[in-house]
């Protein structure tokens, strides 16, 4: 009689390699992209809110502090260099009419 135990073990090992090498990185990449979109939407919302709350020029420090406090309240962790770039991009979009204050900027998943 032929023992297929070795073939079954090899098949399971191959499946584990495929899952480890292809499926897990794919899921991580998709999650990261979704999380990045959510963070960008939260930043746009916070920037638009700061623009409404702190009206006038020379209030950039207050506006940025508001955005950072808002992000922290949502449990978003980040490095400051990245968040600075995203805030500047959102401010650019807002000041150049790509985003209107009070306009919905997208669905944000709180998770």
Secondary structure as a PSIPRED ss2 file (coil, helix, strand):
# PSIPRED VFORMAT (PSIPRED V4.0)

   1 X C   1.000  0.000  0.000
   2 X C   1.000  0.000  0.000
   3 X C   1.000  0.000  0.000
   4 X C   1.000  0.000  0.000
   5 X H   0.000  1.000  0.000
   6 X H   0.000  1.000  0.000
   7 X H   0.000  1.000  0.000
   8 X H   0.000  1.000  0.000
   9 X H   0.000  1.000  0.000
  10 X H   0.000  1.000  0.000
  11 X H   0.000  1.000  0.000
  12 X H   0.000  1.000  0.000
  13 X H   0.000  1.000  0.000
  14 X H   0.000  1.000  0.000
  15 X H   0.000  1.000  0.000
  16 X H   0.000  1.000  0.000
  17 X H   0.000  1.000  0.000
  18 X H   0.000  1.000  0.000
  19 X H   0.000  1.000  0.000
  20 X H   0.000  1.000  0.000
  21 X H   0.000  1.000  0.000
  22 X H   0.000  1.000  0.000
  23 X H   0.000  1.000  0.000
  24 X H   0.000  1.000  0.000
  25 X H   0.000  1.000  0.000
  26 X H   0.000  1.000  0.000
  27 X H   0.000  1.000  0.000
  28 X H   0.000  1.000  0.000
  29 X H   0.000  1.000  0.000
  30 X H   0.000  1.000  0.000
  31 X H   0.000  1.000  0.000
  32 X H   0.000  1.000  0.000
  33 X H   0.000  1.000  0.000
  34 X H   0.000  1.000  0.000
  35 X H   0.000  1.000  0.000
  36 X H   0.000  1.000  0.000
  37 X H   0.000  1.000  0.000
  38 X H   0.000  1.000  0.000
  39 X H   0.000  1.000  0.000
  40 X H   0.000  1.000  0.000
  41 X H   0.000  1.000  0.000
  42 X H   0.000  1.000  0.000
  43 X H   0.000  1.000  0.000
  44 X H   0.000  1.000  0.000
  45 X H   0.000  1.000  0.000
  46 X H   0.000  1.000  0.000
  47 X H   0.000  1.000  0.000
  48 X H   0.000  1.000  0.000
  49 X H   0.000  1.000  0.000
  50 X H   0.000  1.000  0.000
  51 X H   0.000  1.000  0.000
  52 X H   0.000  1.000  0.000
  53 X H   0.000  1.000  0.000
  54 X C   1.000  0.000  0.000
  55 X C   1.000  0.000  0.000
  56 X C   1.000  0.000  0.000
  57 X C   1.000  0.000  0.000
  58 X C   1.000  0.000  0.000
  59 X C   1.000  0.000  0.000
  60 X H   0.000  1.000  0.000
  61 X H   0.000  1.000  0.000
  62 X H   0.000  1.000  0.000
  63 X H   0.000  1.000  0.000
  64 X H   0.000  1.000  0.000
  65 X H   0.000  1.000  0.000
  66 X H   0.000  1.000  0.000
  67 X H   0.000  1.000  0.000
  68 X H   0.000  1.000  0.000
  69 X H   0.000  1.000  0.000
  70 X H   0.000  1.000  0.000
  71 X H   0.000  1.000  0.000
  72 X H   0.000  1.000  0.000
  73 X H   0.000  1.000  0.000
  74 X C   1.000  0.000  0.000
  75 X C   1.000  0.000  0.000
  76 X C   1.000  0.000  0.000
  77 X C   1.000  0.000  0.000
  78 X C   1.000  0.000  0.000
  79 X C   1.000  0.000  0.000
  80 X H   0.000  1.000  0.000
  81 X H   0.000  1.000  0.000
  82 X H   0.000  1.000  0.000
  83 X H   0.000  1.000  0.000
  84 X H   0.000  1.000  0.000
  85 X H   0.000  1.000  0.000
  86 X H   0.000  1.000  0.000
  87 X H   0.000  1.000  0.000
  88 X H   0.000  1.000  0.000
  89 X H   0.000  1.000  0.000
  90 X H   0.000  1.000  0.000
  91 X H   0.000  1.000  0.000
  92 X H   0.000  1.000  0.000
  93 X H   0.000  1.000  0.000
  94 X H   0.000  1.000  0.000
  95 X H   0.000  1.000  0.000
  96 X C   1.000  0.000  0.000
  97 X C   1.000  0.000  0.000
  98 X C   1.000  0.000  0.000
  99 X C   1.000  0.000  0.000
 100 X C   1.000  0.000  0.000
 101 X C   1.000  0.000  0.000
 102 X C   1.000  0.000  0.000
 103 X C   1.000  0.000  0.000
 104 X C   1.000  0.000  0.000
 105 X C   1.000  0.000  0.000
 106 X C   1.000  0.000  0.000
 107 X C   1.000  0.000  0.000
 108 X C   1.000  0.000  0.000
 109 X C   1.000  0.000  0.000
 110 X C   1.000  0.000  0.000
 111 X C   1.000  0.000  0.000
